[in-house]
Amino acid sequence: MDSEFKIENTHVPDKVYAYMIQIHHMLYELVDCHHGDSVSIEVLDDNGVVRENGTVDAIQIKSATSERNPVSDKAVDLWKTLYNWLMSVKACEVEVENTKFRLFITVNKSGEIVSSFSKAMSTEEAEEAWEFARSKFYDENNEEKNINDAYGTYVRAFFNDDNRESAIKIIKNFHIEVCKQKYSATIREKLRGYIGQDDLFEVLYKGLLGWANDVVSECVENHRPIVVAWERFQKEYRQLFRECNQKYALPSLFCTPSTEEIEGELKKGQYYIAQLELIDAEFYDKLEAANDFLCAATDRMQWGKTGMVSSKQFKDYDIKLKRNWNNKRRIVKSENVQRTDEEKGYRLYSCCADGKVEMDNYEVPDSFYMGCMHALSDKRDIGWHPNFKKILGGKKL
């Protein structure tokens, strides 16, 4: 029997929305960062920015999917935020002179107190804003004016004479940013200004959001602080851009190995060399294989290190190589029924070596393609002899 599930009004959607925004806002801040900067989630604040010059942004994000105003003069959220900043300053967790206290709200709301705080540029103006805000809660005789228990602790601390100096410094460095539209439109607009590339925007935008989610999950699952350096963001963006952009050639970053290096490789007893021996490959084939294997290993490491190719692209390329090998294996098997296993294997090897598989939009060097094939054969993911797994499966070289 169908049943209707009803639930009373709850703040749960607001909370889920707020958590999502923190992740997206990490990207919002990263696009304005520079070398040496980093952006965090739940380290300094909801979000935080630490710059190479030593300055810090402590960012509180206030969201509301309902009609409530998170920055009204007597909003609990507002006073809890100011209180937390005050406690951080008092505990010397942040240097107040070098810190911007930023309030980012995702609804087009305001209040007299936050407006006065945001206009205070000097110490004198901050003092006036503090007195103005205090007058909302205390009369001329310093008596409280109906301070609600929900925010009472926060308000009393902020207007305590012992905390006056710190509170005024916070007000002086206070900034508010208000979304005039939905946050999803705001972050899209921000990233569109950074990305440009109208034809590639959607895939790059979604790629960056997915990457941000993955980064947060990785940090949480490994019990690490969620901190992302600008350099890491740039590396990921370049990788995504290259994946989406037009085809271009990847340069080989490895010089031709010396004769000594190749001979040394042959003496190691690698599985990919053993695979060639199973099909009676010529000595020249082994020399060429060692050359390609060494070149590809170095190119793979350097391209990944410099951000030219992502780890996902390498994995996808290996999958593509295995599929290509398997297709050729089936063809060779059906066309060479009367040949010996060694002849079938050498035919398969020759067919694979005669072609080349590109990596997504990249044109790879010839040595990289076959070097990766040999790397797969070294792991025995692929092979040339029809019975390579049976022969080499448990064999130690």
C-alpha positions in Angstrom: 0.0 0.0 0.0 1.3 3.4 -0.9 2.0 5.7 2.0 2.8 9.3 2.1 5.8 10.4 4.2 5.4 13.7 5.9 8.0 15.7 7.8 7.7 18.8 9.9 9.7 21.9 8.9 13.3 21.3 9.6 16.7 23.0 9.3 18.3 19.8 7.8 18.0 21.1 4.2 19.7 24.3 5.3 22.6 22.3 6.9 23.1 20.1 3.8 23.1 23.1 1.6 25.6 24.8 3.9 28.0 21.8 3.8 27.8 21.8 0.0 28.5 25.5 -0.3 31.6 25.2 1.8 33.1 22.8 -0.8 32.0 24.9 -3.7 33.3 28.0 -2.0 36.7 26.5 -1.8 36.8 26.9 -5.6 35.3 30.4 -5.3 38.3 31.5 -3.2 41.0 29.5 -5.1 40.4 31.3 -8.4 41.4 34.6 -6.7 44.5 33.1 -5.0 48.1 33.2 -6.2 51.4 31.3 -5.7 51.9 30.3 -2.1 48.2 30.7 -1.0 45.9 28.0 0.2 42.2 27.6 1.0 40.8 25.4 3.8 37.5 24.1 5.0 36.8 23.8 8.8 40.3 24.7 9.7 40.4 28.5 10.3 36.6 28.8 9.8 33.9 27.6 7.5 36.4 28.5 4.8 39.8 30.1 5.3 42.4 31.6 3.0 46.1 31.8 4.1 48.2 33.9 1.8 51.9 33.8 1.2 52.3 37.3 2.6 51.0 36.1 6.0 47.5 37.6 5.8 44.5 35.5 6.6 40.8 35.5 5.7 38.4 33.9 8.2 35.2 33.2 6.2 31.9 32.5 7.7 29.2 31.4 5.3 25.6 32.0 6.2 23.0 30.3 4.0 19.2 30.0 4.3 16.9 28.0 2.1 14.0 29.5 4.0 13.0 33.2 4.5 14.9 33.7 7.7 17.5 36.4 7.7 20.9 35.1 9.1 22.2 38.6 9.5 19.3 40.4 11.1 20.3 42.5 14.2 19.3 39.8 16.6 20.1 36.7 14.5 21.6 33.9 16.6 23.9 33.0 13.6 25.3 36.5 13.4 26.2 36.8 17.1 27.5 33.3 17.3 29.9 34.1 14.4 31.1 37.4 16.1 31.5 35.5 19.4 33.6 32.8 17.7 35.8 35.3 16.1 36.2 37.1 19.4 37.2 33.9 21.1 39.8 33.1 18.4 41.3 36.5 18.8 41.4 36.3 22.6 43.0 32.8 22.4 45.6 34.2 19.9 44.5 31.6 17.3 44.5 34.4 14.7 46.4 37.7 14.6 43.6 40.2 14.4 45.7 42.9 12.6 46.4 40.5 9.7 43.0 38.8 9.5 40.0 39.8 7.5 36.8 38.6 9.1 34.5 37.9 6.2 30.8 37.1 6.3 29.5 35.6 3.1 25.7 35.2 3.0 23.9 33.3 0.2 20.6 35.2 0.5 20.0 38.9 -0.4 19.4 40.0 3.2 20.9 42.6 5.5 20.7 44.3 8.9 21.6 47.6 10.4 24.4 46.2 12.6 26.3 44.3 9.8 25.8 47.4 7.5 27.4 49.6 10.0 30.2 47.1 10.6 31.0 46.8 6.9 31.2 50.6 6.5 33.8 51.0 9.3 37.2 51.6 7.7 39.0 53.2 10.5 39.4 52.6 14.3 37.2 55.6 15.0 34.4 54.3 12.7 34.7 50.8 14.2 34.3 52.3 17.7 31.1 54.2 16.5 29.8 51.0 15.0 30.4 49.1 18.2 28.6 51.7 20.2 25.7 51.7 17.7 25.3 47.9 17.9 25.6 48.0 21.7 22.7 50.5 21.9 20.5 47.7 20.4 20.9 45.7 23.5 21.8 48.1 26.3 20.1 51.4 27.4 21.8 54.6 28.5 22.1 53.2 32.1 23.9 50.1 30.8 20.9 48.0 31.5 20.1 45.1 29.2 17.1 45.5 26.8 15.4 42.1 26.4 18.4 40.1 25.5 17.2 36.7 24.3 18.8 33.6 25.9 19.5 32.2 22.4 22.2 34.8 21.7 22.7 36.3 25.2 26.0 34.7 25.9 27.4 35.9 22.6 26.1 39.5 22.9 27.3 39.9 26.5 30.8 38.8 25.6 31.1 41.0 22.5 30.0 44.1 24.5 32.0 43.3 27.6 34.3 46.2 28.4 37.2 43.8 28.7 36.7 42.6 25.1 36.0 46.1 23.7 39.4 46.5 22.0 39.4 43.1 20.4 35.8 43.6 19.2 36.6 46.9 17.6 39.6 45.4 15.8 37.3 42.7 14.4 34.8 45.3 13.2 37.5 47.3 11.5 38.5 44.2 9.5 35.0 43.1 8.9 33.7 42.5 5.4 30.4 41.3 4.2 29.5 39.8 0.8 25.9 39.2 -0.2 24.7 37.0 -3.0 22.2 38.9 -5.1 21.2 35.6 -6.7 21.3 31.9 -5.8 24.7 30.6 -4.8 24.7 28.1 -7.7 24.5 31.0 -10.1 27.1 33.0 -8.1 29.7 30.2 -8.3 29.0 29.6 -11.9 29.5 33.2 -12.7 32.7 33.3 -10.7 34.2 30.3 -12.5 33.0 31.4 -15.9 35.0 34.6 -15.4 38.0 32.5 -14.6 37.6 29.7 -17.2 36.2 31.6 -20.2 36.2 29.1 -23.0 32.4 29.1 -23.6 32.6 25.9 -25.6 34.4 24.1 -22.8 32.9 25.8 -19.8 30.3 23.2 -18.8 32.7 20.2 -18.8 35.5 22.2 -17.0 33.0 23.6 -14.4 31.6 20.2 -13.6 35.1 18.7 -13.6 36.3 21.2 -11.0 33.3 20.7 -8.8 33.8 16.9 -8.9 37.5 17.3 -8.2 36.7 19.5 -5.1 34.3 16.9 -3.8 37.0 14.2 -4.3 39.6 16.3 -2.4 37.3 16.8 0.6 36.4 13.1 0.7 40.0 12.1 0.5 41.0 14.4 3.4 38.1 13.4 5.6 38.6 9.7 5.0 42.3 10.0 5.8 41.8 12.2 8.8 43.7 15.1 7.3 42.9 18.8 7.5 41.1 20.0 4.4 43.6 22.4 2.9 44.2 22.9 -0.8 47.2 24.8 -2.1 46.7 27.1 -5.1 49.4 25.1 -7.0 47.4 21.9 -6.6 44.3 23.7 -8.0 46.2 25.1 -10.9 47.6 21.6 -11.7 44.2 20.1 -11.7 42.8 22.9 -13.9 45.5 22.5 -16.4 45.0 18.8 -16.6 41.2 19.2 -17.1 41.8 21.9 -19.7 44.2 19.7 -21.7 41.8 16.8 -21.5 39.0 18.9 -23.0 41.1 21.0 -25.3 42.1 20.1 -28.9 44.5 17.3 -29.6 48.2 18.1 -29.1 51.4 16.2 -28.9 53.0 15.3 -25.6 56.8 15.8 -25.8 59.1 13.0 -24.7 61.0 14.2 -21.7 63.6 11.3 -21.7 66.7 11.2 -23.8 67.6 8.0 -25.7 69.0 5.5 -23.1 72.7 4.6 -23.4 73.9 1.2 -24.5 75.0 0.5 -21.0 71.5 1.4 -19.6 69.8 -0.9 -22.1 72.1 -3.8 -21.4 71.6 -3.3 -17.7 67.9 -3.4 -18.2 68.2 -6.7 -20.1 70.2 -8.3 -17.3 67.5 -7.5 -14.6 65.3 -10.4 -15.7 62.2 -8.4 -16.2 58.9 -10.2 -17.1 58.4 -8.1 -20.3 61.7 -9.5 -21.6 60.7 -13.0 -20.6 57.5 -12.5 -22.6 59.6 -11.8 -25.7 61.7 -14.8 -25.1 58.6 -17.0 -25.1 57.9 -16.1 -28.7 61.5 -16.4 -29.9 61.8 -12.7 -30.5 65.1 -11.5 -31.9 67.7 -9.7 -29.8 67.0 -6.5 -31.6 63.4 -6.7 -30.5 64.6 -7.0 -26.9 66.9 -3.9 -27.3 64.0 -1.9 -28.7 61.7 -3.1 -26.0 64.1 -2.1 -23.2 64.6 1.3 -24.9 60.8 2.0 -25.1 60.2 0.6 -21.6 62.7 3.0 -20.0 61.5 6.0 -22.1 57.9 5.4 -21.3 58.5 5.0 -17.5 60.3 8.3 -17.3 57.8 10.2 -19.5 54.9 8.8 -17.4 56.5 9.9 -14.2 57.4 13.4 -15.5 54.1 14.1 -17.2 52.3 13.2 -14.0 54.6 15.2 -11.8 54.3 18.3 -13.9 50.5 18.0 -14.2 50.5 17.4 -18.0 48.6 14.2 -17.6 46.3 13.1 -14.7 46.4 9.7 -13.0 42.9 9.0 -14.3 44.1 9.5 -17.9 47.0 7.1 -17.3 44.5 4.5 -16.0 42.2 5.1 -18.9 45.1 4.7 -21.4 46.1 1.4 -19.9 42.5 0.2 -20.3 42.5 1.3 -23.9 45.8 -0.5 -24.5 44.4 -3.8 -23.0 41.3 -3.5 -25.2 43.4 -2.9 -28.3 45.6 -5.9 -27.4 42.6 -8.2 -26.8 41.1 -7.2 -30.2 44.3 -8.0 -32.0 44.7 -11.2 -30.0 41.3 -12.5 -31.2 42.2 -11.6 -34.8 45.5 -13.3 -34.7 44.0 -16.4 -33.1 41.4 -16.8 -35.8 43.7 -16.1 -38.7 46.7 -18.2 -37.7 45.2 -21.5 -36.6 47.9 -23.7 -38.2 50.8 -21.7 -36.8 52.8 -22.7 -33.7 52.2 -20.8 -30.4 55.5 -19.0 -30.8 54.6 -17.9 -34.3 51.1 -16.7 -33.1 52.8 -14.8 -30.3 55.3 -13.1 -32.5 52.5 -12.2 -35.0 50.5 -10.7 -32.2 53.5 -8.7 -31.0 54.2 -7.4 -34.5 50.6 -6.4 -35.0 50.6 -4.4 -31.8 54.0 -2.8 -32.5 52.8 -1.8 -36.0 50.1 0.5 -34.8 49.7 3.2 -32.1 47.0 4.1 -29.6 46.6 7.8 -28.7 45.8 9.0 -25.2 42.5 10.9 -25.3 43.3 14.2 -27.1 47.1 13.6 -26.8 49.4 12.4 -29.5 52.0 10.3 -27.7 55.5 9.5 -28.8 55.9 6.1 -30.5 58.2 4.9 -27.7 55.6 5.7 -25.1 52.9 3.6 -26.7 55.0 0.4 -26.9 56.8 1.2 -23.6 53.4 1.1 -21.9 52.5 -2.1 -23.7 55.7 -3.6 -22.3 54.9 -2.3 -18.8 51.5 -4.1 -19.0 53.3 -7.3 -20.2 55.7 -6.9 -17.3 52.8 -7.0 -14.9 51.4 -9.9 -17.0 48.2 -8.0 -17.7 48.8 -8.8 -21.3 51.1 -11.1 -23.1 52.2 -12.4 -26.5 52.4 -16.2 -26.2 48.9 -17.8 -26.2 49.8 -19.5 -22.8 51.8 -16.7 -21.2 49.8 -16.7 -18.0 50.2 -20.4 -17.5 53.9 -20.3 -18.2 54.8 -17.1 -16.3 51.9 -17.1 -13.8 53.9 -18.4 -10.9 57.3 -18.1 -12.2 59.9 -15.9 -10.4 62.6 -14.3 -12.5 
